[in-house]
Amino acid sequence: MNFLHGIAIALDYCVEMLLRWKKADPMTVSTLCGLALRRGEKWTALALLGKVLNFISTGHCEGAIAADTNRLQTALNEINSTPSK
């Protein structure tokens, strides 16, 4: 991940936090859209945005879910590999 991509992800997390009003789940807006689409939502704001994102870039929302899952797994691996004192 390059620096600008990291900044974009951080900004995305901030927007997501504002949308869900400080719920502690670190997910991007694209992931939220993908989850709405997985739930079969059709006319919610997240589902509509997800459809637009997937139209612009095929598989965008599922890719975002995979990327968020990977980031979270990497963080868990780091946490679990560091011995507590």
Backbone hydrogen bonds, N-H to C=O, Kabsch-Sander energy under -0.5 kcal/mol:
donor,donor_aa,acceptor,acceptor_aa,energy
6,G,2,N,-2.2
7,I,3,F,-2.2
8,A,4,L,-2.4
9,I,5,H,-2.3
10,A,6,G,-2.2
11,L,7,I,-2.5
12,D,8,A,-2.2
13,Y,9,I,-2.5
14,C,10,A,-1.9
15,V,11,L,-2.3
16,E,12,D,-2.7
17,M,13,Y,-2.6
18,L,14,C,-2.1
19,L,15,V,-2.5
20,R,16,E,-2.2
21,W,18,L,-0.5
22,K,17,M,-2.2
27,M,25,D,-1.7
32,L,28,T,-2.0
33,C,29,V,-2.4
34,G,30,S,-2.3
35,L,31,T,-2.6
36,A,32,L,-2.1
37,L,33,C,-2.3
38,R,34,G,-2.4
39,R,35,L,-2.0
40,G,37,L,-1.2
41,E,36,A,-2.3
48,L,44,T,-2.6
49,L,45,A,-2.5
50,G,46,L,-2.5
51,K,47,A,-2.2
52,V,48,L,-2.0
53,L,49,L,-2.8
54,N,50,G,-2.7
55,F,51,K,-1.8
56,I,52,V,-2.4
57,S,53,L,-2.6
60,H,57,S,-2.1
63,G,59,G,-2.5
64,A,60,H,-2.1
65,I,61,C,-2.2
66,A,62,E,-2.3
67,A,63,G,-2.4
68,D,64,A,-2.8
69,T,65,I,-2.5
70,N,66,A,-2.3
71,R,67,A,-2.5
72,L,68,D,-2.6
73,Q,69,T,-2.5
74,T,70,N,-2.6
75,A,71,R,-2.2
76,L,72,L,-2.4
77,N,73,Q,-2.6
78,E,74,T,-2.1
79,I,75,A,-2.6
80,N,76,L,-3.0
81,S,77,N,-1.5
82,T,78,E,-0.7
82,T,79,I,-0.8
